[in-house]
Amino acid sequence: MAERHIRAEDGFSQKRCLTWFQEYTTPDEPETLGPDGMEKFCEDIGVEPENIVMLVLAYKMGATQMGFFSQQEWLKGLTELDCDSSAKMVVKLDYLRSILNDPNSFKSIYRYAYDFAKDSDQRCMDIVTAKAMLQLLLGKHWPLYPQFAQFLEQSKYKAINKDQWCNILEFSRTICIDLSNYDIDGAWPVMLDEFVEWLRLQRSQVTSTSGSS
């Protein structure tokens, strides 16, 4: 009997999942987990709110707004993950991180991140948010990311549109560090043409400086 009870406890319980959700909501908004609740949730599972695993979790939930989970989103994602407690969530973190290793899944999460992170009333993502998200998603894997961040810093761009966002990932995956396979006449957004031009100029200046010293 005791053994059967343990198995039942180990299985997923929607009721337990909802009770867990309510630990992070307020009586005013019982169906929305907001920024304060998110902070407590992250604390309970031992993850910083800005950790990329939180983006993967939001993707799994189909969350539509950064910093918030609706009750419906929570149930959708955590039912799929078989999680109804902090302890079970902690065990799932490595699995969530591993999803990023699959190129197709990463591409889906990268595309999802655009609409998730931008202000819902804005058509484009502001440049500050874009830089933070690009750092999170590409900072560790794209060798040219530091130069691209520097380019954005000195550029006229105040926002990034969806087409530019998607092409940045494609560029990071296909273009060599020396830019030798970049086709200026290709279908790249003007932003990336300008980045290549800027980076080539930076490199030529470094070369000429070192050559004259």
C-alpha positions, 0 to 999 in steps of 0.5 A: 500500500505504501509503495503504491502511495509513493508511486502516486506521489511521484506521478504528475498531479495537475492539482499539485501543479496548480497549488505550486503555481499559487505559491507565486501568485497574489490574490489580486491576480490569481491566474498570473505569475508576475515579476515578484513571483518569477523571482521567488520561482527562480530562487526555489529552483536555483536559477538566475532569472536571466539564465538562458534555461528560463527562456527555454522553459518559457518557450516550452510553456508558450509564454507570450510576455517576458516576466510573466506566466499565465496559469494556462501557460504554466499548466501547458508547459509543466504538464508536458515536462511532468513537473508539479514541484520545485524538486522535479523542476530542478531535475529537469533543468539539464534536459531543458539546457540540452534542448539548445544543443539541437540546431533546429530546436535552438533556431525555434527558441531563437525565433520565439525569443524575438516576440517574447522579449520585445514590447508587445505594443512595438513592431520591432525590438529595441536595441538594448533588449536586442543586445541583451538577448543576442548576448544570451543566445549567441554570446558564447557560441558566435566568435564574431559576437563581441565585434557585432555588439561593438558594431551595434554600439556605434551604429545608428540602429535603435531597434531590430526587426524580425527579418534582421533578427532571423538573419543574424542567426543565419549569419552566425551559423554560415559566415566564416570568421574571416568573412571570406564567404560573405556575398555582398550581393546576397539577400542579407539585410543592409545591417549585415552588409554594414557590419561586414563593411565596418569589420573589414575596415576595423581589421584593415586599420589594425593591419596597417597600424601593425604594419607601420609600427 
